[in-house]
Amino acid sequence: MHFEETVRSLKQEGVVFMPDLPIYISRAPGRLDVMGGNDDYTGGLVFESTIREATYAAAQLRKDSRLVLKNKTANDAGWQGDITIPLEELSDVDTVRLLVNRSPSIRWTAYVIGVFYYLKKKYEISTGIQLYMDSNVPLNKGVSSSAAIEIAVMKASAAAYGIDLSGIDLAIACQWVENVIAESACGIMDQIAVTTGKKGQMMPLVCQPCNPEPLIALPKELAIWGIDSGVSHQVSGIAYEAARAAAFMGYKMICDFEGIAVTEDISGEIRRYTDPVWNGYLANMRRSDFYEKYENLLPEKIHKSEYLKKNLIHVDPYSPLKEDVIYNVKANTKYAVEENWRVQLFTELSRGASIIPSERSFILMGELMYQSHYAYTECGLGAKATDYLVTLFKNEGVAKGIYGAKITGGGAGGTVAVLADKNAGETVKKIFTTYSKAGFGEPYLFEGSSDGADAFGIVIL
């Protein structure tokens, strides 16, 4: 592997790494939301795939208390990729947030320095570390570049400190970093997918908060591609945060209507609110009940002041309400209930098709993807570029081996996932070429998958 060879050379030359101490290497891929992707924070089922592209991290303990970070990817992109910080400076959350936000050129360090603050807070580390990183996961494309950084850095660094972090514990730790230090309102699906995913297999995950189900092998007749639209996606962007906040507003309105108390759950590391009926998750609401009892109670849109006057509190700590936003409550609440239902159907169709493949199952799976795509637009998370890309695939249709396509992740740009016959590669590439000429930006084609961080393990040099 190229990264391992580079690290070995750096160690032998005494550049970056010391030649007399072990180095711990981890790898975490990006991920693609085949279905779900924006219902994680409401407790929905998501259906994930890893991608080939990955982030690598190499960690070596130092003989002092300094954190010395070298990010080749950041330097190549023209950012400040070499950072040195005394571990003692990581004293509290507010100090760390100020540290990582000093300049846009070091904003990426939130996902790295946040890891070391977490390890210091949780495991009381005091020894410094030398960290070297490289990545080919494209940034802001909706394929979880931030989770790949967090997981790779956390796993390699924890191993260097003699801490065994894997599976759900590793994913929760890194979600905490993204929520609290990077102040990005992500759910846990990104971190668990890049941690426990496996090449060629799909991961169903119930986000309550993190209940992975057995992996499902993709039917041998099918393949999944991703095409980045060239329109930058950010989970910290206002469109995503507004959609997320609106779903929680709708949830609180329904609870208030039913007289159901909503209280803060302080049992876990990730702050959240809960109730005795749905356990704080809109995904636990039956679709039939939503349409029968609640849909017509919800306003199409509402302002922060009007909402708080009647409903008193906002029950999502990670999407604070803003004065200049009108919240699309009904559509986003409905999305949370409906998307969970769509993903459950998609998952069961996939499970069945992996045993007994059928064209009908493939077509139904594709139709669910199209429905999910257009639901993003209703939530305010669509984009002209991704709509055009999905239309190109839909126009080719089943006759050309194309079953379905949809926007992924937090929407508002980013990557489109495509479900197609395994022999439809030429059609996919033709659409990629057509889209490339449409002027939306520089697209990127994702093909294939790879093992997650746990399957890769730790390489010690």
C-alpha positions in Angstrom: 0.0 0.0 0.0 1.4 3.4 -1.0 0.6 5.1 2.3 2.4 2.4 4.3 5.4 2.6 2.1 5.5 6.4 2.5 5.3 6.1 6.3 8.0 3.5 6.3 10.3 5.8 4.3 9.6 8.7 6.6 10.5 6.5 9.6 13.7 5.2 8.1 14.8 8.7 7.1 13.9 10.1 10.5 11.7 12.6 8.8 8.3 13.2 10.6 8.6 10.0 12.6 11.3 8.8 15.0 13.0 5.6 13.9 13.0 3.9 17.3 9.3 3.9 18.2 6.3 2.0 16.7 3.9 3.7 14.3 0.2 2.7 14.2 -1.7 3.0 10.9 -5.4 3.1 10.3 -7.6 3.5 7.3 -11.2 4.6 7.0 -13.2 4.9 3.7 -15.8 7.4 2.8 -19.4 6.2 2.5 -22.4 6.4 0.2 -26.0 6.7 1.3 -27.8 4.2 -0.9 -31.0 4.9 1.0 -31.8 7.0 4.0 -29.1 9.5 4.7 -31.2 12.3 6.1 -33.4 10.4 8.6 -30.7 9.3 11.0 -31.2 12.1 13.5 -34.9 11.1 13.7 -34.0 7.5 14.5 -34.6 6.1 11.0 -33.1 3.1 9.2 -30.3 4.0 6.8 -28.7 1.8 4.2 -25.1 2.5 3.6 -22.2 1.4 1.4 -18.5 2.2 1.7 -16.5 3.7 -1.2 -13.0 2.9 -2.4 -11.6 6.3 -1.5 -10.3 6.5 2.1 -8.3 8.5 4.6 -5.2 7.1 6.2 -3.6 8.1 9.5 -0.3 7.1 11.0 0.3 7.9 14.7 3.5 7.7 16.9 3.8 8.7 20.5 6.2 11.5 21.2 8.6 12.0 24.1 7.0 15.4 25.0 3.4 16.6 25.3 3.0 18.2 21.9 0.5 17.3 19.2 2.3 17.5 15.9 0.0 17.1 12.9 1.0 16.8 9.3 -1.9 16.6 6.8 -0.6 16.0 3.3 -4.1 16.5 1.8 -4.5 19.9 3.4 -1.1 21.1 2.3 -1.8 19.9 -1.3 -5.1 21.9 -1.2 -3.3 25.1 -0.1 -4.4 25.0 3.5 -2.2 25.0 6.6 -1.5 21.3 6.9 1.3 21.4 9.5 0.1 22.2 13.0 1.8 21.9 16.4 -0.2 22.4 19.7 0.8 21.6 23.3 -1.7 19.0 24.7 -2.1 21.3 27.7 -3.9 23.8 25.6 -6.8 21.4 25.1 -8.4 22.4 28.4 -12.1 22.7 27.7 -14.7 22.6 24.8 -14.8 26.4 24.3 -11.0 26.7 24.2 -10.7 23.9 21.6 -13.5 25.4 19.5 -11.7 28.8 19.5 -8.4 27.0 18.6 -9.8 25.2 15.6 -11.7 28.3 14.3 -8.8 30.7 14.3 -8.6 30.6 10.5 -10.5 29.0 7.7 -7.2 27.4 6.6 -7.1 25.3 9.8 -10.9 24.6 10.1 -10.1 20.9 9.2 -8.3 20.5 12.5 -11.7 20.4 14.3 -12.0 16.8 13.2 -8.5 16.0 14.4 -7.8 18.1 17.5 -11.3 17.3 18.6 -10.2 13.6 18.7 -7.3 14.4 21.1 -9.5 16.5 23.3 -11.9 13.6 23.5 -9.1 11.2 24.4 -7.7 13.6 27.0 -11.2 14.1 28.5 -12.2 10.4 28.4 -8.8 8.6 28.9 -6.7 11.3 30.5 -3.9 11.0 27.9 -0.9 13.3 28.6 1.8 12.1 26.2 2.1 14.0 22.9 1.7 12.3 19.5 3.0 12.7 15.9 0.3 12.3 13.3 0.6 12.0 9.5 -2.5 11.9 7.3 -3.4 11.5 3.7 -6.7 11.1 2.0 -8.3 10.7 -1.4 -11.9 11.1 -0.2 -13.2 14.2 -2.0 -14.3 17.0 0.4 -17.8 18.4 0.6 -19.3 15.8 -1.7 -21.6 14.2 0.7 -19.5 11.0 1.0 -18.5 11.6 4.7 -14.9 12.9 4.3 -15.2 14.3 7.9 -16.1 10.9 9.4 -13.3 9.2 7.5 -10.8 11.7 9.0 -12.2 11.3 12.5 -12.3 7.5 12.5 -8.9 7.0 10.9 -7.3 9.5 13.4 -9.1 8.2 16.4 -8.4 4.6 15.7 -4.7 5.0 15.0 -4.2 7.4 17.9 -6.1 5.3 20.4 -4.0 2.3 19.3 -0.8 4.3 19.9 -2.0 5.1 23.4 -2.9 1.5 24.1 -6.6 2.1 24.0 -8.8 -0.4 22.1 -11.5 1.6 20.3 -13.7 -0.1 17.7 -17.3 -0.6 16.5 -20.0 1.4 18.1 -17.8 2.9 20.8 -15.4 4.3 18.1 -18.4 5.6 16.1 -20.0 7.3 19.1 -16.7 8.9 20.1 -16.2 10.4 16.7 -19.8 11.6 16.4 -19.2 13.4 19.7 -16.2 15.1 18.1 -18.2 16.2 15.1 -21.3 17.4 17.1 -19.5 19.1 19.9 -16.1 20.3 18.6 -16.8 20.7 14.8 -20.4 21.9 15.7 -21.8 20.0 12.8 -25.3 18.5 13.3 -24.5 15.0 12.0 -26.1 11.7 13.1 -24.1 8.6 13.7 -24.6 6.8 10.4 -21.4 8.2 8.8 -19.1 7.1 11.6 -20.6 3.6 12.0 -20.6 3.0 8.2 -16.9 3.9 7.8 -16.0 1.9 10.9 -17.8 -1.4 10.4 -18.6 -1.5 6.7 -17.2 -4.2 4.4 -16.3 -4.3 0.7 -19.3 -5.3 -1.5 -21.8 -5.4 1.3 -24.6 -3.0 2.4 -25.1 -1.9 6.0 -28.6 -1.4 7.4 -28.4 0.7 10.6 -31.2 1.8 12.9 -30.1 5.1 14.3 -31.6 4.7 17.8 -28.9 5.7 18.5 -26.8 3.0 16.8 -28.1 -0.5 16.1 -26.4 -2.1 13.1 -28.2 -5.0 11.5 -26.5 -7.9 9.7 -24.7 -6.8 6.5 -26.5 -7.6 3.2 -24.5 -8.7 0.2 -25.4 -6.7 -2.9 -27.2 -9.1 -5.4 -24.5 -10.2 -7.9 -26.6 -8.8 -10.8 -26.4 -5.2 -9.4 -23.8 -2.5 -8.8 -23.8 0.9 -7.1 -22.2 4.0 -8.4 -22.0 7.5 -7.1 -21.6 10.7 -9.1 -20.7 13.9 -7.3 -22.7 16.7 -8.8 -19.9 19.2 -8.5 -22.1 21.3 -6.2 -20.5 21.5 -2.8 -22.5 20.0 0.1 -21.9 20.9 3.8 -23.6 19.3 6.8 -23.1 22.6 8.7 -24.9 24.5 5.9 -28.1 26.4 6.7 -30.3 24.3 4.4 -29.5 21.0 6.2 -29.7 22.5 9.7 -33.1 24.1 8.9 -34.5 20.8 7.6 -33.2 19.0 10.7 -34.6 21.7 13.0 -38.0 21.6 11.3 -38.3 17.9 11.9 -37.7 18.3 15.6 -40.2 21.2 15.7 -42.8 19.0 14.1 -42.0 16.2 16.6 -42.4 18.5 19.6 -45.7 19.9 18.2 -47.1 16.4 17.9 -46.0 15.5 21.5 -47.5 18.7 22.8 -50.8 18.0 21.0 -50.9 14.5 22.6 -49.8 15.9 26.0 -46.7 13.7 25.9 -43.8 15.0 28.0 -40.5 15.5 26.2 -37.5 15.5 28.5 -33.7 15.5 28.1 -32.0 12.2 28.1 -28.7 12.5 29.9 -27.7 8.8 29.8 -25.5 9.0 26.7 -22.6 11.1 25.5 -24.7 12.6 22.7 -27.3 15.0 24.0 -30.9 14.3 22.9 -34.5 14.5 24.1 -36.9 11.6 24.6 -40.5 10.7 25.4 -42.4 7.7 26.7 -44.2 6.9 23.4 -41.7 7.3 20.5 -38.5 7.4 22.6 -37.6 10.7 21.0 -37.6 9.3 17.4 -40.1 10.3 14.7 -39.1 7.1 12.9 -41.0 5.2 15.6 -44.3 6.8 14.5 -46.4 4.6 12.3 -46.9 6.1 8.9 -50.7 5.4 9.1 -50.9 7.3 12.4 -49.1 10.3 11.0 -51.5 10.7 8.1 -54.6 9.9 10.2 -53.8 12.1 13.3 -51.0 14.5 12.8 -50.4 15.6 9.2 -53.1 18.2 9.2 -52.1 19.6 12.6 -48.7 20.7 11.4 -48.1 24.1 9.8 -46.5 24.2 6.4 -44.1 26.8 7.6 -43.3 28.6 10.9 -41.0 31.1 12.3 -38.9 30.6 15.4 -40.8 33.2 17.6 -44.2 31.7 16.7 -43.0 28.2 17.5 -41.4 29.0 20.8 -44.4 31.1 21.9 -46.5 27.9 21.9 -44.1 25.0 22.1 -41.6 26.6 24.5 -38.4 24.7 23.7 -36.5 23.4 20.7 -35.6 19.7 21.4 -32.5 19.4 19.2 -29.3 20.6 20.8 -27.4 20.6 17.5 -29.6 22.7 15.2 -30.3 26.0 17.1 -33.3 28.0 15.8 -32.4 31.1 13.8 -34.3 34.4 13.5 -33.9 34.7 9.7 -35.2 31.2 8.8 -38.7 30.1 8.0 -39.0 26.4 8.9 -40.6 23.9 6.6 -42.2 21.9 9.4 -44.8 19.7 7.7 -42.6 18.4 4.8 -39.6 17.6 7.0 -41.7 15.8 9.7 -43.5 13.8 7.0 -40.1 13.0 5.4 -38.8 11.5 8.7 -41.8 9.1 9.0 -42.0 8.3 5.3 -38.3 7.8 4.6 -37.9 5.3 7.4 -40.7 3.3 5.8 -39.1 3.6 2.4 -35.7 2.4 3.7 -37.3 -0.5 5.5 -39.0 -1.6 2.2 -35.7 -1.1 0.3 -33.8 -3.1 2.9 -36.2 -6.1 2.9 -36.3 -6.1 -1.0 -32.5 -6.1 -1.0 -32.3 -8.9 1.5 -34.7 -11.0 -0.5 -33.0 -10.1 -3.8 -29.7 -11.2 -2.5 -31.1 -14.7 -2.1 -33.7 -14.9 -5.0 -32.9 -12.1 -7.5 -35.9 -10.7 -9.4 -36.3 -7.9 -11.9 -39.4 -6.8 -10.1 -37.5 -6.3 -6.8 -34.8 -4.3 -8.6 -37.4 -2.0 -10.2 -39.2 -1.5 -6.9 -35.9 -0.7 -5.2 -35.2 1.9 -7.9 -38.6 3.5 -7.5 -38.1 3.9 -3.8 -34.8 5.7 -4.6 -36.7 8.1 -7.0 -39.3 8.8 -4.4 -36.7 9.5 -1.8 -34.9 11.9 -4.2 -38.0 14.0 -4.8 -38.8 14.1 -1.0 -35.5 15.9 -0.5 -36.9 18.7 -2.7 -40.0 18.9 -0.6 -37.8 19.3 2.4 -35.9 22.2 0.9 -32.8 20.1 0.3 -32.9 19.6 -3.5 -30.6 21.2 -6.0 -30.9 21.8 -9.8 -27.7 19.9 -10.5 -28.7 16.7 -8.7 -32.3 16.9 -10.2 -30.8 17.1 -13.6 -28.4 14.2 -12.9 -31.2 12.0 -11.6 -33.4 12.9 -14.6 -30.6 11.8 -17.0 -30.6 8.3 -15.3 -34.3 8.1 -15.1 -34.6 8.8 -18.9 -32.2 5.9 -19.6 -34.4 3.7 -17.6 -34.6 0.0 -16.9 -34.0 -0.8 -20.6 -30.4 0.5 -20.2 -30.0 -1.3 -16.9 -30.7 1.8 -14.7 -33.0 1.0 -11.8 -32.9 4.1 -9.6 -31.0 7.2 -8.5 -31.2 9.7 -5.7 -29.5 12.6 -3.9 -27.6 11.5 -0.8 -26.5 12.6 2.6 -27.7 16.1 3.7 -28.7 17.0 0.2 -28.5 20.5 -1.3 -25.9 19.3 -3.7 -23.3 16.6 -3.1 -23.4 13.1 -4.6 -26.1 11.1 -6.4 -26.3 7.3 -5.7 -27.2 5.1 -8.7 -28.5 1.5 -8.6 -28.0 -0.3 -11.9 -27.2 -3.6 -13.6 -23.6 -4.6 -13.0 -23.1 -4.4 -16.8 -24.4 -0.8 -17.0 -21.1 0.8 -16.5 -20.9 2.2 -20.0 -24.3 3.9 -19.6 -23.3 5.3 -16.3 -20.1 6.7 -17.8 -22.1 8.1 -20.8 -24.3 10.0 -18.3 -21.3 11.2 -16.4 -19.9 12.6 -19.6 -23.2 14.3 -20.6 -23.5 15.8 -17.1 -19.8 17.0 -17.2 -20.7 19.2 -20.2 -23.7 20.8 -18.5 -21.8 23.4 -16.6 -22.8 22.6 -13.0 -19.2 22.0 -11.8 -16.5 19.3 -11.9 -18.2 16.0 -11.2 -16.5 12.9 -9.8 -17.3 9.2 -10.4 -17.3 6.8 -7.4 -17.0 3.1 -8.3 -16.6 0.1 -6.0 -16.3 -0.2 -2.3 -13.7 -1.1 0.4 -13.5 -2.4 3.9 -14.2 -0.2 6.9 -11.7 0.8 9.6 -12.4 -2.2 11.8 -11.9 -4.7 9.0 -8.7 -2.9 8.0 -7.5 -3.0 11.6 -4.2 -1.5 12.7 -0.9 -1.9 10.9 2.1 -1.5 13.1 5.5 -0.4 11.7 
